[in-house]
Amino acid sequence: MADSGITLILTLSLLIWSSPFIAKIIRIPTPPVEIVLGSLFAYIGLIEHHDFFKMIAEVGFLYLMFLAGMEVDLKQILNSPRSLIRKSLLFIVIMSLLALISGWLFSLSAIITVSLPLISIGLLASLSKVYGKDQSWLRLAFIVGVLGEIVSIAGLTILDAASTIGFGWELWIKMGYLLAFMAVIFLLYRFLHLLFWWYPELKTKLMPRFDTSDQDIRLAMSLFFVLIAIMLTLKLELALGAFIAGVAISAFFHHEKKLEEKMSSLGFGFLVPLFFIHVGASFDLSALALQGVVSGAVLITFLMILIRLLAAFVLKKIDGSRNALLVGMSLSMPLTLLIAVATIGYETHLIDLLSYYQLILASLFEILISMTTIKLLQNRAGTQKELGGS
């Protein structure tokens, strides 16, 4: 047991260190490389199931949601034109309708149909780190993504509750908790916004500009764990708590410019790679030989990307066709929520092992296709800009 633990630690250390180099050599983003390497090393036996690895990977997932929340400019979203909010909601509605139509046409199971319109902005934090948050298409993707993620997490909460307690009064009670929690968060945001407006010096006292005790990191991590504890108490989706914690830090302590860089370095340098490696390790490569796994995953991937690209037409007038395409592609990677839905569906026997493998493999295909396509579009735009400038 001790030897396997040592092997696991050494293997994970090697993968965390080497992944960026391999990604640079083959010219694709780091997260897909970490997922593929995790799958390969698990297949050859160097990564085995371990409770501590699973636990720290879950923390990495929550931390990724926390970082995604920190990328959100809540003030910008609240001050966004109503037309933008309407079109963002229309994007979500169209995508959901297309998912239902796709599920009917291809006779997909209820779990897979529900999975098609999921939106998770966790990987937008990775894109923001690569391309910079000043990209207009990324700002638009965050606005659409935040609204979509709230709807997706609400749907995931309902699915999780319904699969364990059924469609009864307990489910309605849990939904009441979710609505009450969101209402309290909104009222608390308004209260703190007013408080800091009247007493702006409170911000610098809570998070000093010149600090030798890393008070900014301590406050951020405390808020991160407090909200997770609240979600555990209410038995709601933990990802929502982590995400809201990040949004709160971004909304009230934006004066501390270096905090985001500090938190991002910890996340993408350690916790987040462990999550991606664990995702890869959870997929058994020998399952590729099973009939229907690859073809089913390809169909799911195709449908998930297609419905987003079709729905993105409503965003065309906001920021142009190219950026609408980039938004659609950037929202085609609901990795975290897709794996969560697949896990819930399999553990509650709503889907079989074949469908589970199809969803996991589809989540990998989506990342590889979407991130590679985004990079090609960005490189093409950069080349055109250079030619235009010359």
C-alpha positions in Angstrom: 0.0 0.0 0.0 2.8 2.3 0.9 4.7 1.5 -2.3 1.6 2.2 -4.5 1.1 5.5 -2.6 4.8 6.5 -3.3 4.4 5.5 -7.0 1.2 7.6 -7.3 2.9 10.7 -5.7 5.9 10.4 -8.0 3.8 9.9 -11.1 1.6 12.8 -10.3 4.6 15.0 -9.7 6.1 14.0 -13.0 2.8 14.7 -14.9 2.2 18.1 -13.3 5.8 19.2 -14.2 5.9 17.7 -17.7 2.4 18.5 -19.0 3.2 22.1 -20.0 6.3 21.1 -21.9 4.4 18.3 -23.8 1.6 20.7 -24.5 4.0 23.3 -25.9 5.7 20.7 -28.1 2.5 19.3 -29.7 0.9 22.8 -29.6 -2.4 22.1 -27.9 -3.6 23.5 -24.5 -2.4 21.9 -21.3 -5.7 20.6 -19.8 -6.4 18.1 -22.6 -2.7 16.9 -22.3 -3.2 16.4 -18.6 -6.4 14.4 -19.2 -4.9 12.2 -21.8 -1.7 11.6 -19.8 -3.8 10.7 -16.7 -5.7 8.1 -18.8 -2.5 6.6 -20.2 -0.7 6.4 -16.9 -3.7 4.9 -15.3 -3.9 2.3 -18.1 -0.3 1.2 -17.5 -0.9 1.0 -13.8 1.1 3.9 -12.5 -2.0 5.7 -11.3 -4.3 3.7 -9.1 -7.5 4.6 -7.3 -6.7 6.3 -4.0 -9.1 8.1 -1.7 -6.7 11.0 -1.0 -6.1 11.5 -4.8 -9.9 11.6 -5.4 -10.4 14.0 -2.5 -7.7 16.5 -3.6 -9.0 16.2 -7.2 -12.4 17.2 -6.0 -10.8 20.2 -4.2 -9.1 21.0 -7.5 -12.5 21.0 -9.3 -14.0 23.3 -6.7 -10.9 25.5 -6.8 -11.3 25.7 -10.6 -14.9 26.9 -10.1 -13.6 29.4 -7.6 -11.1 30.8 -10.1 -13.9 30.9 -12.7 -15.9 33.0 -10.3 -13.0 35.4 -9.9 -12.9 35.9 -13.6 -16.5 37.2 -13.6 -17.0 40.9 -13.5 -20.3 41.1 -11.7 -20.6 44.8 -12.1 -20.2 44.5 -15.9 -22.9 41.8 -16.0 -25.4 43.8 -13.9 -24.7 46.9 -16.0 -25.0 45.0 -19.3 -27.6 46.1 -21.7 -30.9 44.4 -21.4 -30.7 43.3 -25.0 -27.5 41.4 -24.2 -29.1 39.6 -21.2 -32.1 38.8 -23.3 -30.0 37.3 -26.1 -27.9 35.4 -23.6 -31.1 33.9 -22.1 -32.4 33.2 -25.7 -29.1 31.4 -26.4 -29.8 29.1 -23.4 -33.4 28.5 -24.4 -32.6 27.7 -28.0 -29.8 25.3 -26.9 -32.2 23.5 -24.5 -34.9 23.2 -27.2 -32.3 21.8 -29.7 -31.1 19.4 -27.0 -34.7 18.1 -26.5 -35.2 17.7 -30.3 -31.8 15.9 -30.6 -32.7 13.5 -27.8 -36.0 12.7 -29.5 -34.5 12.3 -33.0 -31.7 10.0 -31.9 -33.6 8.2 -29.1 -31.2 9.3 -26.4 -31.7 8.5 -22.8 -33.0 11.2 -20.4 -29.6 11.6 -18.7 -27.8 12.1 -22.0 -30.5 14.5 -23.2 -30.2 16.5 -20.0 -26.4 16.6 -20.5 -26.5 18.1 -23.9 -27.3 21.8 -22.9 -25.1 21.9 -19.8 -22.8 24.9 -19.5 -19.8 25.1 -17.2 -17.4 28.1 -17.2 -14.7 26.3 -15.3 -12.5 25.9 -18.4 -13.1 29.6 -19.3 -10.7 30.4 -16.6 -8.1 28.3 -18.4 -8.9 30.1 -21.7 -8.7 33.5 -19.9 -5.2 32.6 -18.6 -4.1 31.6 -22.2 -5.6 34.4 -24.2 -6.2 37.2 -21.7 -9.4 38.3 -20.1 -9.5 41.5 -22.3 -10.7 39.4 -25.3 -14.2 40.6 -26.2 -15.4 37.1 -27.0 -14.3 35.9 -23.6 -16.1 38.6 -21.8 -19.3 37.7 -23.7 -18.7 34.0 -23.0 -18.5 34.8 -19.3 -21.8 36.7 -19.3 -23.6 33.9 -21.3 -21.8 31.2 -19.3 -22.6 32.6 -15.9 -26.3 32.6 -16.7 -26.0 29.2 -18.3 -24.1 27.7 -15.4 -26.7 28.9 -12.8 -29.4 27.1 -14.9 -27.2 24.1 -15.3 -26.3 23.8 -11.6 -29.9 24.2 -10.7 -30.7 21.4 -13.1 -27.9 19.3 -11.6 -29.2 19.9 -8.1 -32.7 18.8 -9.2 -31.3 15.7 -10.9 -29.2 14.8 -7.9 -32.1 15.3 -5.5 -34.6 13.5 -7.7 -32.3 10.5 -8.2 -32.0 10.0 -4.4 -35.2 11.2 -2.8 -37.6 11.1 -5.9 -40.1 13.7 -7.1 -41.8 14.5 -3.8 -42.1 17.1 -1.1 -38.4 16.6 -0.1 -37.4 17.7 -3.6 -39.5 20.8 -3.4 -38.0 21.5 0.0 -34.5 21.2 -1.4 -35.4 23.5 -4.3 -36.7 25.9 -1.7 -33.3 25.8 0.0 -31.6 26.6 -3.3 -33.9 29.6 -4.0 -33.6 30.9 -0.5 -29.8 30.6 -0.7 -29.7 32.6 -3.9 -32.0 35.2 -2.5 -29.9 35.6 0.6 -26.7 35.9 -1.5 -28.3 38.6 -3.6 -29.5 40.6 -0.6 -26.0 40.1 1.1 -24.4 41.4 -2.1 -26.6 44.5 -2.1 -25.9 45.1 1.6 -22.1 44.7 1.3 -22.1 46.9 -1.8 -23.9 49.7 0.1 -21.6 49.1 3.2 -18.4 49.4 1.2 -19.8 52.4 -0.6 -20.3 54.2 2.7 -17.1 52.9 4.3 -14.6 52.1 1.5 -11.8 51.9 4.1 -13.2 48.5 5.2 -11.9 46.9 2.0 -8.4 47.9 2.7 -8.7 46.8 6.4 -10.0 43.4 5.3 -7.5 43.1 2.5 -4.6 45.5 3.0 -2.7 46.9 0.1 0.7 46.5 1.8 0.6 43.2 3.7 3.3 40.9 4.9 1.0 38.2 6.3 -0.8 37.3 3.0 -4.1 38.5 4.5 -5.6 38.6 1.0 -5.1 34.9 0.4 -6.3 34.0 3.9 -9.5 35.9 3.4 -10.1 34.4 -0.1 -9.5 30.8 1.1 -11.6 31.4 4.2 -14.6 32.6 2.1 -14.0 29.6 -0.3 -14.3 27.0 2.5 -17.1 28.9 4.3 -19.4 28.8 1.3 -18.5 25.1 0.6 -19.4 24.4 4.3 -22.7 26.2 3.8 -23.5 24.2 0.7 -22.6 21.0 2.5 -25.0 21.9 5.3 -27.8 22.7 2.9 -26.9 19.6 0.8 -26.7 21.7 -2.4 -24.2 21.6 -5.2 -20.7 22.5 -3.9 -19.6 23.9 -7.2 -22.2 26.7 -6.8 -20.7 27.7 -3.4 -17.2 27.8 -4.8 -18.2 29.8 -7.8 -20.1 32.4 -5.7 -17.0 32.7 -3.4 -14.9 33.6 -6.4 -17.5 36.1 -7.7 -17.6 37.7 -4.2 -13.9 38.2 -4.2 -13.9 39.7 -7.7 -16.9 42.0 -6.9 -15.7 43.5 -3.6 -11.9 43.2 -3.6 -11.0 44.1 -7.2 -8.7 46.7 -5.8 -6.2 43.9 -4.9 -4.9 43.3 -8.4 -2.2 40.8 -7.4 -4.7 38.5 -5.6 -6.1 36.9 -8.7 -2.6 36.2 -10.0 -1.6 34.6 -6.6 -4.7 32.4 -6.5 -4.4 31.5 -10.2 -0.8 30.4 -9.7 -1.7 28.1 -6.9 -4.7 26.6 -8.9 -3.2 26.1 -12.3 0.2 25.2 -10.9 -1.1 22.4 -8.6 -4.7 21.8 -7.7 -6.3 22.2 -11.2 -3.8 19.9 -13.0 -4.6 17.2 -10.4 -8.3 17.4 -11.2 -7.6 17.1 -14.9 -5.3 14.1 -14.4 -7.9 12.5 -12.2 -10.5 12.9 -14.9 -8.3 11.2 -17.3 -7.5 8.4 -14.8 -11.2 7.8 -14.3 -11.6 6.7 -17.9 -10.5 3.1 -18.7 -8.8 3.1 -22.0 -9.7 -0.5 -22.5 -13.3 0.6 -22.8 -12.4 2.1 -26.2 -12.7 -1.5 -27.6 -16.3 -1.8 -26.4 -18.8 -1.6 -29.2 -20.6 1.7 -29.2 -18.4 3.6 -26.9 -16.5 5.7 -29.4 -19.4 6.1 -31.9 -21.7 7.1 -29.0 -19.2 9.6 -27.7 -18.7 11.1 -31.1 -22.5 11.5 -31.6 -22.8 13.2 -28.1 -19.8 15.5 -28.9 -21.2 16.4 -32.3 -24.6 17.3 -30.9 -23.2 19.3 -27.9 -21.0 21.4 -30.2 -23.7 21.7 -32.9 -26.5 23.0 -30.7 -24.2 25.7 -29.2 -23.0 26.9 -32.6 -26.6 27.1 -33.8 -27.7 28.9 -30.7 -24.7 31.3 -31.0 -26.4 32.8 -34.1 -28.4 35.0 -31.7 -25.1 36.5 -30.5 -23.9 37.3 -34.0 -25.1 41.0 -34.0 -23.5 41.6 -30.6 -19.8 40.9 -31.5 -19.7 39.6 -35.0 -19.8 36.1 -36.5 -16.3 35.1 -35.6 -16.7 36.0 -31.9 -20.1 34.4 -31.8 -18.4 31.2 -33.1 -15.7 31.5 -30.4 -18.3 31.9 -27.7 -20.1 28.8 -28.9 -16.9 26.8 -29.0 -15.7 28.1 -25.6 -19.1 27.0 -24.0 -18.8 23.6 -25.6 -16.7 22.2 -22.7 -19.0 21.5 -19.7 -16.4 19.0 -18.5 -17.1 19.3 -14.8 -20.9 19.2 -14.9 -20.9 16.5 -17.6 -18.8 14.2 -15.4 -21.0 15.0 -12.4 -24.2 14.1 -14.4 -22.6 10.9 -15.7 -21.5 9.9 -12.2 -25.0 10.6 -10.7 -26.7 8.7 -13.6 -24.5 5.7 -13.3 -24.5 5.4 -9.5 -28.3 5.7 -9.4 -28.6 3.2 -12.3 -30.3 5.7 -14.6 -27.7 4.9 -17.3 -25.5 1.8 -17.9 -21.7 1.6 -18.0 -21.7 2.0 -21.8 -23.5 5.4 -21.6 -21.2 6.4 -18.7 -18.1 5.8 -20.8 -19.7 7.6 -23.7 -20.2 10.7 -21.6 -16.7 10.7 -20.1 -15.1 10.2 -23.5 -17.4 12.9 -25.0 -16.1 15.3 -22.4 -12.6 14.7 -23.5 -13.4 15.0 -27.2 -15.1 18.3 -26.5 -12.1 19.8 -24.8 -9.7 18.6 -27.5 -11.9 19.8 -30.4 -13.0 23.1 -28.8 -9.6 24.2 -27.5 -7.9 23.3 -30.7 -10.5 25.1 -32.8 -10.3 28.2 -30.6 -6.5 28.2 -30.9 -6.7 27.9 -34.7 -9.2 30.8 -34.9 -7.1 33.0 -32.6 -3.9 32.2 -34.6 -5.7 33.0 -37.8 -7.0 36.2 -36.5 -3.5 37.2 -35.3 -2.1 36.4 -38.7 -4.7 38.5 -40.5 -4.1 41.3 -38.1 -0.3 41.2 -38.8 -1.0 41.1 -42.5 -3.4 44.0 -42.2 -0.9 46.0 -40.2 1.9 45.5 -42.7 
